[in-house]
Structures are given as C-alpha cells and as structure tokens.
Amino acid sequence: MKRIRYLTLLWMLLCGIIAKAQFDPANPAEPGQLTSKLVLNVSPSGAGSVSGGGDIIPGASVTVSASAYTGWKFVKWTNSSDTEVSTNNSYTFTKASERETLTAHFEFDPNAPSEPSELPFKLTLTAESGGSVSGGGYYLFGTVVNIHANPNSQYDFDGWYYPNGTRFSTNASTTYTMGDGAATLIAKFKFNPDSPAEPGEVNGWRLKLKAQAGGTVSADKYHLKEGETTTVRANANSGYQFVGWYNGESLVSENATFVFTMGDGSVTLEARFQFNPSSPGEPDQIKQRKFSFMLRGVITKPEATLEFPVLLTPLATLHDMTFQLNFDNRLNVDVENAALAETTTPYTLTCEAMPTDADLGEGYSSYKFTLTNGSMVVEEGATPTVTPILTFPISIPSDIETATSYKISINQISMTLEDESTQTAGTRNGRVYVYKNGDVNGDDVISITDAVSIVNYIMGNPSENFIEEVANVNDEGEVSITDAVGVVNIIMDNGASMAPQIVSAEPQ
C-alpha cells in the first residue's frame, strides 16, 4: 500500500511537471502543445548515424550531430525544403513550434580515412514470368554490380523493381551499387505477341543464355541457322571467377569468351561462376579480401560496463592471426580480461601495448592482440557468416561527456592461411555512443519530455529516435512505468527547487 501511495504521489508530481512545462508565460508553447517533433533522416540510408532529434520544447536550443560510417563522409544538413542549413556535422539551432525535419547528407568516399565495410551482402535477383536474370550473388558494400535481364521470345522487358514496387531501372542491362545490407531486385516482363516468335528450322534456332550467381552473359546473336556462329561472352563480377560454359552437365567451353556454332536445334548454355573474394574486380572497385573484421556501434550510459565484441567474417580456413585495436582514452578498456570466443581449435591469446598509430592523433591507446595455436575451419563454398573472435569489458566513467561517440578502430592485421601464406583483412570500425541515463531523445538533457517518451513507448507509440538502451533507467531488464518515474526522480534530484511549485496538475 505504501508503494502504491508512493507511485501515486510521484505521478502527481509528473502531472505537475507536465503542467509546468505547458504553462510558461516567458516562453509559451502553442495552446495544448507540450513539445514539437524534430525528425532526423540520413541520406543515403546506411551511410551514417544521427542524434539529437525527438520531442523538443519549442524555443529550446537543439544540437544535432551526424557521424559518417566507414567509407562515407558528411556533406551537409538540409531542412524539409531541401535547403542547406549547415555544412558542420554538429549543428545548433532554436527549435520552432512546428514539426521540423533535418536530413544529414553523406557522400560515398572509398578513400576516407577508414576503409569501407568489407562484409559481403547478398544481392538477390529474381525474374517474373517471361524471362531470366543474371548478376546476383554476394558482394561487398559499395561494389558496382553488373546485372542483366533477358526476355523470352514474345516478351518485352518492363523494368527492374524493388520488392515494395518502386522501379529501379528500365534498362535490361544496368548496374547496382551494393549498400550496407542484403538487397533484392525483381525483373518484370510484359507479354508481347508481336515480339519474334520461337525460331525453327526455316528461320533458325534459338540460343538461350543463363548465368549462375556471380556474373552476366551476352551474345552477338540469339537466333542462328544451323552451322552459323556467334561470339558468346561471360563476365564475372568482382569477387567471382568464371568456371565454364555448360549445356546441362556437359562442359562446352572453359573460355569466358568463345565462338559458338549452332547445331540442328535450339540450345541453352549456362555460365557458371565460383565465389572467390580474392578475384580482382573492375577498376576503381573495392578490393575484395578473404577476411573482414567488423566492430559494431554500441549505445550505453555513464557508469555502465559493456562487453564489446570483435567480429570476423572468414571466407577461408585460417590459423594464427594478429591485429591492433585502438581505443579512445576516455573509455576505460580492460584488455587484460579479453575473453576468446569458441573456435574450431581454441586459440591462445596474448596482448601487449603498442605505440599509437600517428594517424589517430593524441588521446588514443593501442594494443596488439595475437591469437596462436588455434584455427577457424571454413568449408569451401560456405555462406559468409559473422563470427565473434573475442570480447573485452569497457567501463564508462561517470563524468564522461554524453551525447557523444567514442571511436574504436582496428588495423595492422595479419592472417595465416592453411598454406602458411599471410594476408590482411577488410575492416569496419566501431563506436561507443554514450547518453545520459534517461536521455531517451538524445538531446543531452533529462527533461519531462523523456518521461513522456517512455510512457508513449510503453503504450506502444514510440517516438522517432527513441534510445531504448538509456530508457531502462532503473536497470531492471526492461522499460517499464518505473523508468518514467525514475526520470521524474532524476529531474527532482537535479532541480529540487521545482518541487514546492508542483502541487497539482494545474499551473499556479
């Protein structure tokens, strides 16, 4: 009963704070309006992250921040009218009373200080009735992929479409730039009885070309009479190598380009490709590697301790490995208690402090990790899988700057293969994002807006940019009504002078 009375009293305080926020003669909001929405977008999607949006009291000073992911660079902020408002990634302005939208624009830059993600993602190409497609497969972020749609006789190509129905291209042969995730494109065809009918003995026979995932195919002519020839070509995409031309299971040619002679009937030839990340790509494409390290972005709060993972995508069996991790000194990183993940054969881990990479500048510490006497076995042709290598504890200081990110990077990589040769790996760096406990909209201020956002979240109406990791104010495992009460307690502790003024839900 005491607990119920206590919660009731706190919710009366909450109502009073809401009323106080609504009634401010020096800076009145619109009638009945507590906050106005600030929506933050990223263009293109997956190029970076943004913070500072949410439900904000009109008239408040707001700072929004944009952080580019590896392989991208920040360009500008624009408003809902697509007008440039700032070229600084951190932008401060006064919140208006109406809903506002800001978009952070990024530009792909493979020469950016950090390497772009080298984690392969799957491009799925499907064909609706009336044709076939080629060019799908696993590709790295930023790879320009050649794709081709081939309509059957009496069909015309209509276009490439995303699964949501949006048309991507009207060109049967085009390119697709791989983003930071799997993608699907659908080739659609239209029935057209005026298109050339299936050839026969008089008009010639039909040559139909197919391609397994990993490349495209073409020929100079597709309708040929018996004895007539045409040049057939197979083009392997970056990260793939050509295996051969097949008619059924019979090998026709091991040459990607060869002269085909038509027989006394229609023929289907299939070009087969093999996934090989070490195969050279087209000029200016990202270099493919057999191994890719990834450090994730993790959201946390002051005084928390987290287990930060180092992830690896191996595309071949490997043995010993070394790499260097670089940490922002404002994080308390416990490298001595790094824990190895399970592998095919367990590794032995050693760690030593190293001189900091000059490119990082001051404020960083570097450590060399060496894994020996173990192995990770990868079966030939296996689907690329993100695999944990090790984790290490990071303790967040109580006085650390909040609404800020702290970089963790990886370099100086050496991987030993089964033939005892060595090579490096692709990388994607990580960050630790730190927000105040209860700052669920990321504006670096604990306010009644955060408590209201938690209530809305519980009621199934979460606001945009809701940061769940810091909404669990009381660290009880899930976001609940007690966390909203916890925000009220934080407000009261940080501004006790407010308490005597809050006696009811009506402004005094």
C-alpha positions as CSV (number, residue, x, y, z in Angstrom):
1,M,0.0,0.0,0.0
2,K,2.9,2.4,0.8
3,R,4.4,1.6,-2.6
4,I,1.1,2.4,-4.3
5,R,0.8,5.7,-2.4
6,Y,4.4,6.5,-3.3
7,L,3.8,5.8,-7.0
8,T,0.6,7.9,-6.9
9,L,2.4,10.8,-5.4
10,L,5.2,10.6,-8.0
11,W,2.7,10.5,-10.8
12,M,1.0,13.6,-9.3
13,L,4.5,15.2,-9.5
14,L,4.8,14.1,-13.1
15,C,1.4,15.7,-13.9
16,G,2.6,18.8,-12.2
17,I,5.8,18.9,-14.2
18,I,3.8,18.5,-17.4
19,A,1.5,21.3,-16.4
20,K,4.5,23.5,-15.5
21,A,6.1,22.7,-18.9
22,Q,2.8,23.6,-20.7
23,F,2.4,26.9,-18.7
24,D,5.4,29.2,-19.2
25,P,4.5,32.9,-19.6
26,A,8.0,33.8,-20.6
27,N,8.1,31.3,-23.4
28,P,4.6,29.9,-24.1
29,A,4.2,27.0,-26.5
30,E,1.2,26.6,-28.8
31,P,-2.1,26.1,-26.9
32,G,-2.3,22.5,-25.7
33,Q,1.2,21.7,-27.1
34,L,3.9,20.4,-24.9
35,T,6.6,19.6,-27.5
36,S,7.1,19.7,-31.2
37,K,8.8,16.9,-33.2
38,L,12.3,17.1,-34.7
39,V,12.8,14.3,-37.2
40,L,16.3,13.4,-38.4
41,N,16.9,11.5,-41.6
42,V,20.0,10.0,-43.2
43,S,20.7,10.2,-47.0
44,P,21.5,7.7,-48.4
45,S,20.2,5.3,-45.9
46,G,23.0,3.4,-44.1
47,A,25.7,6.0,-44.7
48,G,25.8,7.3,-41.2
49,S,24.0,7.9,-37.9
50,V,22.3,11.0,-36.4
51,S,21.4,12.1,-32.9
52,G,19.6,15.0,-31.3
53,G,16.1,14.6,-32.7
54,G,12.8,13.7,-30.8
55,D,10.1,15.6,-29.0
56,I,11.5,19.0,-28.0
57,I,10.0,22.0,-26.3
58,P,9.7,25.0,-28.7
59,G,12.3,27.7,-28.1
60,A,14.9,25.3,-26.8
61,S,18.4,25.3,-28.2
62,V,19.0,22.0,-30.0
63,T,22.2,20.4,-31.2
64,V,22.1,17.7,-33.8
65,S,25.1,15.6,-34.7
66,A,25.9,13.4,-37.7
67,S,28.5,10.6,-37.8
68,A,29.7,9.1,-41.0
69,Y,30.1,5.3,-41.2
70,T,33.4,4.0,-42.7
71,G,33.7,4.7,-46.4
72,W,31.4,7.8,-46.2
73,K,31.9,11.4,-45.4
74,F,29.4,14.0,-44.1
75,V,28.4,16.7,-46.6
76,K,25.6,18.9,-45.2
77,W,22.3,19.3,-43.3
78,T,19.2,20.3,-45.2
79,N,15.7,21.2,-44.0
80,S,12.3,19.9,-45.2
81,S,12.5,22.3,-48.1
82,D,15.8,20.7,-49.2
83,T,17.6,24.0,-48.3
84,E,21.1,23.7,-46.9
85,V,21.3,24.9,-43.3
86,S,24.8,23.8,-42.3
87,T,27.9,22.0,-43.5
88,N,29.1,21.2,-40.0
89,N,28.2,17.7,-38.7
90,S,27.3,19.3,-35.4
91,Y,24.6,21.9,-35.9
92,T,22.9,24.1,-33.2
93,F,19.6,26.0,-33.7
94,T,16.5,27.1,-31.9
95,K,13.5,24.7,-32.1
96,A,10.4,26.1,-33.8
97,S,6.9,25.4,-32.6
98,E,6.0,23.3,-35.7
99,R,7.3,19.9,-36.7
100,E,10.7,20.1,-38.4
101,T,12.7,17.7,-40.4
102,L,16.5,17.7,-41.0
103,T,18.4,15.4,-43.3
104,A,22.1,14.6,-42.9
105,H,23.6,14.0,-46.4
106,F,26.7,11.8,-46.8
107,E,28.9,11.1,-49.8
108,F,30.5,7.7,-50.6
109,D,34.3,8.1,-50.4
110,P,36.3,4.9,-50.5
111,N,39.4,7.0,-49.8
112,A,38.0,8.2,-46.5
113,P,40.4,7.5,-43.5
114,S,38.6,4.3,-42.6
115,E,38.1,1.5,-45.0
116,P,34.5,0.9,-46.2
117,S,32.8,-2.2,-44.8
118,E,34.1,-5.4,-46.4
119,L,31.3,-7.6,-45.2
120,P,29.7,-9.4,-48.1
121,F,26.0,-8.9,-48.5
122,K,23.7,-10.9,-50.8
123,L,22.1,-9.4,-53.9
124,T,19.1,-11.5,-54.9
125,L,17.8,-11.1,-58.5
126,T,14.5,-12.8,-59.4
127,A,12.6,-12.9,-62.7
128,E,8.9,-12.9,-63.1
129,S,7.3,-15.0,-65.9
130,G,8.7,-14.1,-69.3
131,G,12.5,-14.0,-68.9
132,S,15.7,-14.7,-66.9
133,V,18.2,-12.7,-64.9
134,S,21.9,-12.8,-64.2
135,G,24.4,-11.0,-61.9
136,G,23.2,-11.8,-58.4
137,G,25.5,-13.1,-55.6
138,Y,27.5,-11.9,-52.5
139,Y,29.1,-8.5,-52.8
140,L,30.9,-6.0,-50.6
141,F,29.5,-2.7,-49.6
142,G,30.0,-0.1,-52.4
143,T,30.6,-2.7,-55.1
144,V,29.2,-1.8,-58.5
145,V,27.4,-5.0,-59.8
146,N,26.5,-5.6,-63.4
147,I,23.0,-7.1,-63.7
148,H,21.2,-8.3,-66.8
149,A,17.6,-9.3,-67.7
150,N,16.9,-11.4,-70.8
151,P,13.3,-11.5,-72.0
152,N,12.0,-14.7,-73.6
153,S,10.5,-14.8,-77.1
154,Q,7.2,-12.9,-77.2
155,Y,8.1,-10.9,-74.1
156,D,9.5,-7.4,-73.6
157,F,11.5,-6.2,-70.6
158,D,9.4,-3.9,-68.4
159,G,11.9,-2.9,-65.7
160,W,13.8,-3.7,-62.5
161,Y,11.8,-3.2,-59.3
162,Y,12.3,-3.3,-55.6
163,P,10.1,-5.6,-53.6
164,N,7.9,-2.6,-52.5
165,G,7.0,-2.0,-56.2
166,T,9.3,1.0,-56.7
167,R,11.0,0.9,-60.1
168,F,14.8,0.9,-60.0
169,S,15.6,1.0,-63.7
170,T,14.1,0.5,-67.2
171,N,17.4,-0.8,-68.7
172,A,17.7,-4.6,-69.0
173,S,21.5,-4.3,-68.6
174,T,22.5,-1.9,-65.9
175,T,24.5,-1.6,-62.6
176,Y,23.5,-1.7,-59.0
177,T,25.7,-0.3,-56.2
178,M,25.7,-2.6,-53.2
179,G,24.6,-0.9,-49.9
180,D,25.2,-1.9,-46.3
181,G,22.9,-4.9,-46.3
182,A,21.2,-7.5,-48.4
183,A,19.1,-6.3,-51.4
184,T,16.5,-7.8,-53.8
185,L,15.7,-6.7,-57.3
186,I,12.8,-8.1,-59.4
187,A,12.9,-8.2,-63.2
188,K,9.4,-7.8,-64.7
189,F,8.4,-8.6,-68.3
190,K,5.3,-7.9,-70.5
191,F,3.8,-10.3,-72.9
192,N,4.1,-9.0,-76.5
193,P,2.8,-11.4,-79.2
194,D,4.5,-9.2,-81.8
195,S,7.9,-10.0,-80.5
196,P,9.8,-12.6,-82.6
197,A,8.3,-16.0,-82.1
198,E,10.3,-19.1,-81.3
199,P,12.6,-19.8,-84.3
200,G,12.5,-23.1,-86.1
201,E,14.3,-25.0,-88.7
202,V,13.5,-22.5,-91.5
203,N,14.2,-19.2,-89.7
204,G,16.9,-20.6,-87.4
205,W,17.3,-21.9,-83.9
206,R,17.4,-20.1,-80.6
207,L,20.5,-19.7,-78.4
208,K,19.4,-19.1,-74.8
209,L,22.0,-18.0,-72.2
210,K,21.7,-18.4,-68.5
211,A,24.1,-17.3,-65.7
212,Q,24.6,-18.6,-62.2
213,A,25.0,-16.0,-59.4
214,G,28.2,-14.0,-59.8
215,G,28.2,-12.7,-63.4
216,T,26.4,-11.7,-66.6
217,V,26.2,-13.2,-70.1
218,S,25.7,-11.9,-73.6
219,A,26.0,-13.0,-77.3
220,D,26.2,-11.2,-80.6
221,K,23.2,-13.1,-82.0
222,Y,20.5,-15.2,-80.3
223,H,18.7,-16.6,-83.5
224,L,21.0,-18.7,-85.7
225,K,20.7,-21.1,-88.5
226,E,22.4,-24.5,-88.4
227,G,26.2,-24.0,-88.9
228,E,26.0,-20.3,-88.1
229,T,28.4,-18.9,-85.5
230,T,28.2,-16.2,-82.8
231,T,30.5,-14.9,-80.1
232,V,29.3,-15.7,-76.6
233,R,30.7,-13.9,-73.5
234,A,30.6,-14.4,-69.8
235,N,31.6,-11.6,-67.4
236,A,32.4,-12.4,-63.8
237,N,31.5,-9.8,-61.3
238,S,34.0,-8.6,-58.7
239,G,34.7,-11.3,-56.1
240,Y,33.8,-14.2,-58.6
241,Q,35.7,-16.2,-61.2
242,F,34.4,-17.9,-64.3
243,V,34.2,-21.7,-64.2
244,G,32.9,-22.7,-67.6
245,W,30.0,-22.8,-70.1
246,Y,27.7,-25.8,-69.7
247,N,24.9,-27.4,-71.7
248,G,23.1,-29.3,-69.0
249,E,26.0,-31.0,-67.2
250,S,28.2,-31.2,-70.2
251,L,31.1,-28.7,-70.3
252,V,31.1,-26.7,-73.6
253,S,34.0,-24.4,-73.0
254,E,36.3,-23.2,-70.3
255,N,36.8,-19.9,-72.0
256,A,34.7,-17.0,-70.8
257,T,34.5,-15.7,-74.5
258,F,34.3,-18.3,-77.3
259,V,32.7,-18.7,-80.7
260,F,29.6,-20.9,-80.6
261,T,28.4,-22.9,-83.7
262,M,24.7,-23.6,-83.8
263,G,23.6,-27.2,-84.4
264,D,20.2,-28.6,-85.6
265,G,18.2,-27.4,-82.6
266,S,17.7,-24.7,-80.0
267,V,20.4,-24.7,-77.2
268,T,20.6,-23.4,-73.7
269,L,24.1,-22.5,-72.4
270,E,24.7,-21.8,-68.7
271,A,27.7,-19.8,-67.5
272,R,28.9,-20.9,-64.1
273,F,30.8,-18.8,-61.6
274,Q,32.6,-19.5,-58.3
275,F,32.7,-17.2,-55.3
276,N,36.3,-16.1,-54.8
277,P,36.8,-12.9,-52.8
278,S,40.4,-12.6,-53.9
279,S,39.5,-12.4,-57.6
280,P,40.2,-8.9,-59.0
281,G,37.3,-6.6,-59.6
282,E,36.8,-3.9,-62.2
283,P,39.0,-0.8,-61.9
284,D,38.0,1.5,-59.0
285,Q,36.0,-1.2,-57.3
286,I,36.7,-2.0,-53.6
287,K,39.4,-4.7,-53.2
288,Q,37.8,-7.9,-52.1
289,R,39.5,-9.9,-49.3
290,K,39.0,-13.3,-47.7
291,F,38.6,-11.9,-44.2
292,S,36.6,-8.9,-42.9
293,F,36.7,-7.6,-39.3
294,M,33.7,-5.6,-38.0
295,L,33.4,-3.5,-34.8
296,R,29.9,-2.5,-34.0
297,G,28.3,0.7,-32.7
298,V,27.1,0.2,-29.1
299,I,24.9,2.6,-27.2
300,T,25.4,2.8,-23.4
301,K,25.4,5.3,-20.5
302,P,27.8,6.6,-17.8
303,E,28.8,4.1,-15.1
304,A,27.8,1.2,-17.2
305,T,30.0,-1.8,-18.1
306,L,29.6,-3.4,-21.5
307,E,31.2,-6.4,-23.3
308,F,32.5,-5.0,-26.7
309,P,32.7,-7.7,-29.4
310,V,35.3,-8.1,-32.2
311,L,33.6,-9.8,-35.1
312,L,35.2,-11.6,-38.1
313,T,33.7,-12.9,-41.4
314,P,36.1,-15.6,-42.6
315,L,35.8,-16.9,-46.2
316,A,38.6,-19.4,-45.9
317,T,40.2,-21.6,-43.1
318,L,42.7,-19.6,-41.1
319,H,45.1,-20.2,-38.2
320,D,47.2,-17.6,-36.4
321,M,46.2,-14.0,-36.5
322,T,47.3,-10.6,-35.2
323,F,45.6,-7.3,-35.2
324,Q,45.8,-3.9,-33.4
325,L,42.9,-2.2,-31.6
326,N,42.9,1.5,-30.9
327,F,40.8,2.9,-28.1
328,D,39.7,6.4,-27.2
329,N,41.4,7.1,-23.8
330,R,38.1,8.5,-22.4
331,L,36.9,4.9,-22.3
332,N,38.1,2.5,-19.5
333,V,39.0,-0.6,-21.6
334,D,40.1,-3.7,-19.7
335,V,42.2,-5.5,-22.3
336,E,43.7,-7.9,-19.7
337,N,40.3,-9.5,-19.3
338,A,39.5,-10.0,-23.0
339,A,37.6,-13.3,-23.5
340,L,38.1,-15.5,-26.5
341,A,35.1,-17.0,-28.3
342,E,34.8,-20.7,-29.2
343,T,36.5,-21.6,-32.4
344,T,37.3,-24.9,-34.2
345,T,40.5,-25.2,-32.3
346,P,40.8,-22.9,-29.3
347,Y,43.4,-20.1,-29.6
348,T,45.9,-18.8,-27.1
349,L,45.6,-15.0,-26.6
350,T,48.3,-12.5,-25.8
351,C,48.0,-8.7,-25.6
352,E,50.7,-6.0,-25.5
353,A,50.6,-2.2,-25.5
354,M,51.8,-0.6,-28.7
355,P,52.8,2.9,-29.9
356,T,49.7,4.7,-31.1
357,D,49.2,5.0,-34.8
358,A,50.2,8.5,-35.8
359,D,47.1,8.9,-37.9
360,L,44.9,8.7,-34.8
361,G,46.5,11.6,-33.1
362,E,46.6,12.1,-29.3
363,G,44.0,10.7,-27.0
364,Y,44.2,7.0,-28.1
365,S,45.8,3.9,-26.8
366,S,46.8,0.9,-29.0
367,Y,47.1,-2.8,-28.2
368,K,48.3,-5.7,-30.3
369,F,46.3,-8.9,-30.0
370,T,48.0,-12.2,-31.0
371,L,46.0,-15.4,-31.4
372,T,48.1,-18.6,-31.8
373,N,47.8,-22.4,-31.8
374,G,44.2,-22.3,-32.9
375,S,42.1,-22.4,-36.1
376,M,38.8,-21.5,-37.7
377,V,37.8,-24.0,-40.3
378,V,35.6,-22.8,-43.2
379,E,34.1,-25.3,-45.6
380,E,34.6,-24.5,-49.3
381,G,31.5,-22.7,-50.7
382,A,30.1,-22.0,-47.2
383,T,27.9,-18.9,-46.8
384,P,29.8,-16.0,-45.3
385,T,29.0,-15.8,-41.5
386,V,29.8,-13.1,-39.0
387,T,31.7,-14.9,-36.2
388,P,32.8,-13.4,-32.8
389,I,36.5,-13.6,-32.1
390,L,36.7,-12.1,-28.6
391,T,35.1,-9.6,-26.3
392,F,36.6,-7.2,-23.8
393,P,35.0,-5.1,-21.0
394,I,34.6,-1.4,-21.3
395,S,33.6,0.7,-18.2
396,I,32.1,4.1,-18.9
397,P,33.3,6.8,-16.4
398,S,30.6,8.7,-14.5
399,D,32.0,12.1,-15.7
400,I,32.3,11.2,-19.4
401,E,30.9,13.7,-21.9
402,T,27.5,12.5,-23.0
403,A,25.6,12.7,-26.3
404,T,29.0,11.8,-27.9
405,S,30.5,8.9,-29.6
406,Y,34.0,7.3,-29.0
407,K,35.8,5.5,-31.7
408,I,37.4,2.1,-31.6
409,S,39.4,1.1,-34.7
410,I,41.3,-1.9,-35.9
411,N,44.4,-2.1,-38.2
412,Q,47.7,-3.9,-38.5
413,I,46.0,-7.1,-39.4
414,S,47.8,-10.3,-40.4
415,M,46.0,-13.6,-41.1
416,T,47.7,-17.0,-41.6
417,L,46.1,-19.4,-44.1
418,E,46.3,-23.2,-44.4
419,D,49.2,-22.9,-46.9
420,E,51.1,-20.7,-44.3
421,S,50.8,-17.7,-46.5
422,T,49.5,-14.4,-44.9
423,Q,47.2,-11.7,-45.9
424,T,45.4,-8.7,-44.3
425,A,41.7,-8.2,-43.9
426,G,39.0,-5.6,-44.6
427,T,37.8,-3.6,-41.7
428,R,34.8,-1.7,-40.4
429,N,35.5,0.4,-37.3
430,G,33.1,0.8,-34.3
431,R,31.9,3.4,-31.9
432,V,30.6,3.6,-28.3
433,Y,27.7,6.1,-28.1
434,V,27.2,7.4,-24.6
435,Y,24.0,9.2,-23.5
436,K,22.8,10.3,-20.0
437,N,20.7,7.7,-18.1
438,G,17.1,8.6,-19.1
439,D,18.0,10.9,-22.1
440,V,15.8,8.9,-24.4
441,N,15.7,11.5,-27.2
442,G,19.4,12.1,-27.2
443,D,19.4,15.9,-26.6
444,D,21.7,15.6,-23.6
445,V,19.1,17.0,-21.3
446,I,17.0,15.0,-18.8
447,S,13.5,16.6,-19.0
448,I,9.9,15.8,-18.7
449,T,10.0,15.1,-22.5
450,D,12.0,12.0,-21.7
451,A,9.5,10.7,-19.2
452,V,6.6,11.3,-21.6
453,S,8.5,9.5,-24.3
454,I,8.9,6.5,-22.0
455,V,5.2,6.5,-21.3
456,N,4.4,6.6,-25.0
457,Y,6.9,3.8,-25.6
458,I,5.2,1.6,-23.0
459,M,1.8,2.4,-24.6
460,G,3.1,1.2,-28.0
461,N,3.6,4.6,-29.6
462,P,7.4,5.1,-29.5
463,S,8.8,8.4,-30.8
464,E,11.4,8.6,-33.5
465,N,15.0,8.3,-32.3
466,F,13.9,6.7,-29.1
467,I,17.0,5.4,-27.4
468,E,15.9,2.2,-25.6
469,E,19.4,1.5,-24.2
470,V,19.1,4.5,-21.8
471,A,15.4,4.3,-21.3
472,N,15.8,1.4,-18.8
473,V,16.6,4.0,-16.1
474,N,16.4,1.6,-13.2
475,D,18.3,-1.2,-14.9
476,E,15.5,-3.7,-14.2
477,G,15.8,-5.6,-17.5
478,E,13.0,-3.9,-19.5
479,V,11.5,-0.5,-20.0
480,S,8.5,0.0,-17.6
481,I,6.5,2.6,-15.9
482,T,9.1,2.7,-13.1
483,D,11.6,4.0,-15.6
484,A,9.3,7.0,-16.3
485,V,9.2,7.5,-12.5
486,G,12.9,7.2,-12.4
487,V,13.2,10.1,-14.9
488,V,11.0,12.2,-12.6
489,N,13.3,11.4,-9.7
490,I,16.3,12.5,-11.7
491,I,14.6,15.7,-12.6
492,M,13.7,16.3,-9.0
493,D,17.2,15.5,-7.8
494,N,18.8,17.8,-10.4
495,G,16.4,20.7,-9.7
496,A,14.9,20.3,-6.2
497,S,13.7,23.9,-6.2
498,M,11.0,22.8,-8.6
499,A,9.3,20.5,-6.0
500,P,7.5,23.1,-3.9
501,Q,6.0,24.6,-7.1
502,I,4.4,21.3,-8.2
503,V,1.4,20.6,-6.0
504,S,-1.2,19.8,-8.6
505,A,-1.9,19.2,-12.3
506,E,-2.9,22.9,-12.7
507,P,-0.4,25.7,-13.0
508,Q,-0.3,28.1,-10.0
